[in-house]
Amino acid sequence: MKKKKLKKILDKSLIKFKKRIDNENRPVKVKNQYNDQIFSECSDEVKIKSRNMINRLLSLRDTLSITINEHHIIITSEYGLKSSNNIHNYNVGDYFNLDILPKLGFIMTFKDKRLAFKDETLYDEILNNVSDVFTELNNSNFDYLYNEVMIESGLARGSNLDELLPS
């Protein structure tokens, strides 16, 4: 029991520490810093694959940093794209960043590689999907957290009795 609590405390502390480092080291982006010369035309195959990848990345909201505003959608991770179980073994060189710009395209950086493609409709399409993806994630996370809180606090038994016995 004590090992389990110590592991939870360590995990929470590590996550808080990493978030603090993220906030301190996050570069400040300048609005409209990109020009058309760095963007390549986007083939149909790249469009399909990029949308698929982005929609799957959105489902990792709990392990990635996702910022959405009128200037861009940014999906980042300072620790690479490993599952949350392997986050303790991250490498600083595994930095991931995806910047989706309205009416322009997207720029992706992973490890030491960078690419930029024109895709003028990507931002609007992804923005429309975000609400659906996040609603599904919120519902799933609520069910999980509800069960965890009720069990950890010892309230589950009383709640089950309330459901079984009519008032």
C-alpha positions in Angstrom: 0.0 0.0 0.0 2.8 2.4 0.9 4.7 1.6 -2.3 1.6 2.4 -4.3 1.1 5.8 -2.6 4.8 6.7 -2.9 4.6 5.9 -6.7 1.5 8.1 -7.1 3.2 10.9 -5.3 6.4 10.5 -7.3 4.4 10.4 -10.6 2.4 13.5 -9.7 5.5 15.4 -8.6 7.3 14.4 -11.8 4.4 15.6 -14.0 4.2 18.9 -12.1 7.9 19.4 -12.5 7.8 18.6 -16.2 4.9 21.0 -16.7 6.8 23.8 -14.9 9.9 23.2 -17.1 7.6 23.2 -20.2 6.2 26.6 -19.3 9.6 28.0 -18.6 11.2 26.7 -21.7 8.3 27.2 -24.1 9.4 29.6 -26.9 7.3 32.6 -27.5 5.8 32.5 -31.0 5.6 35.7 -33.1 2.3 36.1 -35.0 2.6 35.4 -38.7 6.3 34.7 -38.6 6.0 32.3 -41.5 6.2 33.1 -45.2 5.0 31.1 -48.2 8.6 30.2 -49.3 9.0 27.5 -46.5 5.8 25.7 -47.4 5.7 22.9 -50.1 2.5 22.1 -51.9 0.6 19.3 -50.2 -0.2 16.1 -52.2 -3.5 14.3 -51.7 -1.7 11.5 -49.9 0.0 13.9 -47.4 -3.4 15.6 -46.8 -5.1 12.3 -45.9 -2.2 11.1 -43.7 -1.8 14.4 -41.9 -5.5 14.6 -41.1 -5.4 11.0 -39.8 -2.3 11.7 -37.7 -3.7 14.9 -36.2 -7.1 13.3 -35.3 -5.2 10.5 -33.5 -2.9 13.0 -31.8 -5.9 14.9 -30.5 -7.0 11.7 -28.7 -3.7 11.9 -26.7 -4.8 15.2 -25.2 -4.0 14.0 -21.7 -0.3 13.4 -22.5 0.2 16.3 -25.0 -0.1 20.0 -24.7 -2.8 21.3 -27.1 -3.3 25.0 -27.6 -6.2 26.3 -29.8 -6.8 29.9 -30.7 -7.6 32.0 -33.8 -4.0 32.2 -34.8 -3.1 28.4 -34.8 -3.6 25.0 -33.3 -0.4 23.8 -31.6 0.2 20.3 -30.4 3.4 19.8 -28.5 5.3 17.4 -26.3 8.7 18.1 -24.7 9.1 14.4 -24.1 8.4 12.9 -27.5 5.3 10.8 -28.3 5.8 7.9 -25.9 2.8 6.6 -24.0 2.2 8.0 -20.6 3.6 4.7 -19.1 7.0 5.5 -20.6 7.2 9.2 -19.9 9.8 8.7 -17.2 12.3 7.6 -19.8 12.0 10.7 -22.1 14.9 12.1 -24.1 15.2 15.9 -24.5 15.9 15.3 -28.2 12.4 13.8 -28.7 10.7 17.2 -28.8 7.5 17.2 -31.0 5.7 20.2 -32.3 2.8 20.6 -34.8 1.7 24.1 -35.6 -1.5 24.3 -37.8 -2.0 27.8 -39.3 -5.3 29.0 -40.7 -5.4 29.7 -44.4 -1.8 28.5 -44.7 -0.9 25.0 -43.7 1.1 23.2 -41.1 4.7 22.9 -39.7 5.8 19.8 -37.9 9.0 19.2 -36.0 10.0 15.9 -34.5 13.4 15.1 -33.1 15.8 16.8 -35.6 13.5 16.9 -38.6 11.1 19.7 -39.7 8.6 20.0 -42.5 6.1 22.6 -43.8 3.2 22.0 -46.1 0.5 24.3 -47.6 -3.0 23.1 -46.7 -5.4 26.1 -46.5 -8.4 24.1 -45.2 -6.7 22.0 -42.6 -7.1 24.4 -39.7 -10.9 24.8 -40.2 -11.4 21.0 -40.6 -9.4 20.2 -37.5 -11.1 22.9 -35.5 -14.5 21.3 -36.4 -13.3 17.9 -35.2 -11.8 19.1 -31.9 -15.1 19.6 -30.1 -16.2 16.0 -30.9 -12.9 14.5 -29.9 -12.7 16.4 -26.7 -16.3 15.6 -25.8 -15.6 11.9 -26.2 -12.4 12.2 -24.1 -14.1 14.2 -21.4 -16.9 11.6 -21.1 -14.4 8.8 -20.9 -12.1 10.6 -18.4 -15.1 11.4 -16.3 -16.2 7.8 -16.0 -12.6 6.8 -15.1 -12.1 9.6 -12.6 -15.5 9.1 -11.0 -14.7 5.4 -10.4 -11.2 6.2 -9.1 -12.4 8.9 -6.8 -15.3 6.9 -5.4 -13.1 3.9 -4.8 -10.1 5.8 -3.4 -12.3 7.8 -1.0 -14.3 4.9 0.1 -17.6 6.5 -1.1 -18.3 3.8 -3.7 -20.1 1.5 -1.2 -22.4 4.2 0.0 -23.1 5.3 -3.5 -23.9 1.7 -4.6 -26.3 1.3 -1.6 -28.0 4.6 -2.6 -28.6 3.3 -6.1 -29.9 0.0 -4.9 -32.2 1.3 -2.2 -34.9 3.7 -3.3 -35.5 6.7 -1.0 
